Amino acid sequence: MQLVQMHVLSYSLCPGLMEVALERTDVQMLQLCLQQFPDIPEAVTCACLKVFLSVGDSTLQETSVNMESVSEYSDAAHDEKMEAQTEILQNGFNPEEDSCDNCERALKEKPQATVEETASCPVIPKRAALLNAILRSAYSEAFLLPHLKDIPAQHITLFLQYLYFLYLKCSENATMTLPGVHPPTLNQIMDWICLLLDANFTVVVMIPEAKKLLLSLYKFVKSQICICSELNKIEVSFRELQKLNQEKNSRELYSIEVLELF
């Protein structure tokens, strides 16, 4: 492991290293190799992705993983989700909800709950750190697409949910970046969303959970396109104002001018 961290090895020099790590499900070694090796084949990258998506949460909790690329929001969101799931029910019945007023209030609060569910991280922080290593790895689209078709549909849906979560987090600030050390970029997130949909769209569109995700992603991207369109209109208006200002400096006579912004 120290040799890998010293940047003296590559996949072409020791291809058996990642093969052994895949056989033993050594996610720590796989993450380190993805971060350090620049020449990992797309088939091996996809095999690592399958392992990262299929390994259990309990196993990951006992494994040491580099968490530098994961910000504190992932921990907070997951902790809130776990706290919400620890509510004790008696035979599936909650006495506090046994009233019409509570039922009406729950119906009114349902849209807000849906937004909160979308804004929460769908994976635990350690799995998020492993998936970030996949997002930052080098690949060729032509060689990666065939291997993405072999990933189970439920794992594709989970990965898309995580990518959508990262996309929402990027859109929360003006810089369109994620906090943390070497986090995935917005371009990397969007590229992987396109790759997964190109490789598995006919399968994903048949899954009810994925349908909701695709619809949410479509609405969000459409809203971003509208914002960009309005910003382009404002940019054109500012250019016209600059032209008027330049012409004003060159005029000596009085004049009245009207500028239509929209």
C-alpha positions in Angstrom: 0.0 0.0 0.0 2.9 2.4 0.7 4.3 1.7 -2.8 1.0 2.7 -4.3 0.9 5.9 -2.3 4.4 6.8 -3.4 3.3 7.0 -7.1 5.9 4.4 -8.2 3.4 1.8 -9.4 0.8 1.7 -12.2 -1.8 -0.8 -13.4 0.4 -1.8 -16.3 3.3 -2.6 -13.9 1.2 -4.7 -11.5 -2.2 -5.7 -13.0 -2.6 -8.6 -10.6 -2.8 -6.2 -7.6 -6.3 -4.9 -8.4 -7.4 -8.4 -9.5 -6.5 -9.8 -6.0 -8.2 -6.8 -4.4 -11.4 -7.4 -6.4 -11.4 -11.1 -5.4 -11.0 -10.2 -1.7 -13.4 -7.2 -1.9 -10.6 -5.0 -0.5 -12.3 -1.7 -1.1 -9.6 0.3 0.6 -7.0 -1.0 -1.8 -9.3 -0.5 -4.8 -10.0 3.1 -3.8 -6.3 3.8 -3.4 -5.5 2.3 -6.8 -8.2 4.3 -8.5 -6.8 7.5 -7.0 -3.1 6.7 -7.9 -3.1 4.6 -11.1 -3.6 6.7 -14.3 -3.9 3.7 -16.7 -6.7 1.5 -15.2 -8.7 -0.3 -18.0 -12.4 0.5 -18.2 -13.4 -3.1 -17.5 -11.5 -3.0 -14.2 -13.0 0.4 -13.3 -16.5 -1.0 -13.9 -15.7 -4.0 -11.8 -14.7 -1.7 -9.0 -18.0 0.2 -9.4 -19.9 -3.1 -9.1 -18.1 -3.9 -5.8 -18.6 -0.5 -4.4 -22.3 -0.6 -5.1 -22.9 -4.2 -3.9 -20.9 -4.4 -0.7 -23.1 -4.1 2.4 -23.3 -1.0 4.6 -22.2 -3.0 7.7 -19.1 -4.2 5.9 -18.2 -0.7 4.9 -18.6 0.6 8.4 -15.9 -1.8 9.6 -13.5 -0.8 6.7 -11.0 2.0 6.6 -11.7 4.3 3.7 -10.2 7.7 2.6 -12.9 10.2 3.4 -11.2 13.4 2.1 -13.5 13.7 -0.9 -16.7 13.6 1.1 -17.9 16.7 2.8 -19.6 16.9 6.2 -23.1 17.3 4.6 -23.1 13.5 3.7 -22.6 12.6 7.4 -25.3 15.0 8.5 -27.8 13.9 5.9 -27.3 10.2 6.6 -27.5 10.8 10.4 -30.8 12.5 10.0 -32.1 9.7 7.8 -31.0 7.1 10.4 -32.6 9.0 13.2 -35.9 9.2 11.3 -35.8 5.4 10.9 -35.2 4.7 14.6 -38.8 5.8 15.6 -40.4 3.0 17.6 -43.7 1.6 16.3 -46.0 -0.7 18.3 -47.2 -3.5 16.0 -46.8 -1.1 13.1 -49.0 1.4 14.8 -48.1 4.9 16.0 -50.6 6.3 18.5 -49.6 9.9 17.7 -50.8 9.5 14.1 -54.3 8.2 15.0 -56.3 11.4 14.3 -57.8 13.0 11.3 -55.9 16.3 12.0 -52.6 14.5 11.8 -53.6 12.8 8.6 -54.6 16.1 7.0 -51.4 17.7 8.2 -49.4 14.7 6.8 -51.0 15.2 3.4 -50.2 18.9 3.4 -46.6 18.2 4.4 -46.0 15.5 1.8 -44.5 17.7 -0.9 -42.0 19.1 1.6 -41.1 15.6 2.7 -40.5 14.6 -0.9 -38.1 17.5 -1.2 -36.2 16.6 1.9 -35.9 13.0 0.7 -34.4 14.2 -2.5 -32.0 16.4 -0.7 -30.7 13.6 1.6 -27.7 11.5 0.6 -28.9 8.1 -0.6 -25.7 6.3 0.4 -23.6 6.2 3.6 -20.5 8.5 3.7 -18.0 5.6 3.1 -19.8 4.4 0.0 -19.9 8.0 -1.2 -16.1 8.3 -0.8 -15.7 5.1 -2.9 -18.0 6.3 -5.6 -16.2 9.6 -5.8 -13.0 7.7 -6.6 -14.9 6.2 -9.6 -16.1 9.6 -10.7 -12.6 11.0 -10.7 -11.0 8.1 -12.6 -9.9 8.3 -16.2 -11.8 6.5 -18.9 -12.7 6.3 -22.5 -16.4 6.5 -23.2 -16.4 4.1 -26.1 -14.7 1.3 -24.0 -16.7 2.0 -20.8 -20.2 2.0 -22.1 -20.4 -1.8 -22.9 -19.3 -2.7 -19.3 -21.9 -0.4 -17.7 -24.6 -2.5 -19.3 -23.7 -5.4 -17.1 -24.4 -3.6 -13.8 -27.7 -4.6 -12.1 -30.6 -2.2 -12.5 -31.0 -1.5 -8.8 -27.3 -0.5 -8.5 -27.7 1.8 -11.5 -30.6 3.4 -9.8 -28.7 3.9 -6.6 -25.7 5.4 -8.4 -28.0 7.8 -10.4 -29.6 8.9 -7.1 -26.2 9.7 -5.7 -25.2 11.6 -8.8 -28.4 13.5 -8.7 -27.7 14.4 -5.0 -24.3 15.6 -6.0 -25.8 17.7 -8.8 -28.2 19.4 -6.4 -25.3 20.1 -4.0 -23.3 21.7 -6.8 -26.2 23.9 -7.8 -26.5 25.3 -4.2 -23.6 27.7 -4.6 -22.4 30.1 -7.2 -19.1 28.4 -7.9 -20.9 25.1 -8.8 -18.4 23.1 -6.8 -18.5 20.6 -3.9 -16.7 21.1 -0.6 -13.9 18.8 0.4 -10.5 17.7 -0.8 -10.5 16.7 -4.5 -14.3 16.2 -4.8 -15.9 15.3 -8.1 -16.5 18.2 -10.5 -19.8 19.2 -12.1 -18.6 18.0 -15.5 -17.6 14.6 -14.1 -21.0 14.2 -12.4 -22.9 15.1 -15.6 -20.7 12.9 -17.8 -21.4 9.9 -15.6 -25.2 10.6 -15.6 -25.1 10.6 -19.4 -23.0 7.4 -19.5 -25.4 5.5 -17.2 -28.5 6.7 -19.1 -26.9 5.9 -22.5 -26.0 2.4 -21.4 -29.1 1.5 -19.3 -32.0 3.8 -20.3 -34.2 1.0 -21.7 -33.9 -0.9 -18.4 -33.9 2.1 -16.0 -37.1 3.6 -17.5 -39.0 0.5 -16.5 -38.1 0.8 -12.8 -40.7 2.9 -10.7 -38.0 4.4 -8.5 -35.9 5.4 -11.5 -38.9 6.9 -13.3 -39.3 9.4 -10.4 -35.6 10.1 -10.4 -35.6 10.7 -14.2 -38.6 13.0 -14.0 -37.0 15.0 -11.1 -33.7 15.3 -13.1 -35.5 16.4 -16.2 -37.4 19.1 -14.3 -34.3 20.3 -12.6 -32.2 20.5 -15.8 -35.1 22.2 -17.6 -35.2 24.9 -14.9 -31.5 25.4 -15.2 -31.8 25.8 -19.0 -34.5 28.5 -18.4 -32.2 30.3 -16.0 -29.3 30.2 -18.5 -31.7 31.5 -21.2 -32.7 34.5 -19.0 -29.1 35.2 -18.2 -28.3 35.3 -21.9 -31.0 37.9 -22.4 -29.6 40.0 -19.6 -26.2 39.8 -21.1 -27.5 41.1 -24.4 -29.2 44.0 -22.6 -26.0 44.9 -20.8 -24.1 44.9 -24.1 -26.6 47.3 -25.5 -26.2 49.5 -22.4 -22.5 49.5 -22.9 -22.9 50.6 -26.6 -25.3 53.4 -25.5 -22.7 54.6 -22.9 -20.0 54.7 -25.5 -22.2 56.5 -28.0 -23.3 59.0 -25.3 -19.7 60.0 -24.6 -19.3 60.7 -28.3 -22.4 62.9 -28.6 -22.6 66.6 -27.8 -26.3 67.2 -28.5 -29.3 66.3 -26.3 -31.2 63.2 -27.2 -33.9 60.9 -25.7 -33.5 57.1 -26.3 -35.6 54.1 -25.2 -34.1 50.7 -24.6 -36.4 47.7 -24.5 -34.9 45.0 -22.3 -37.6 42.3 -23.1 
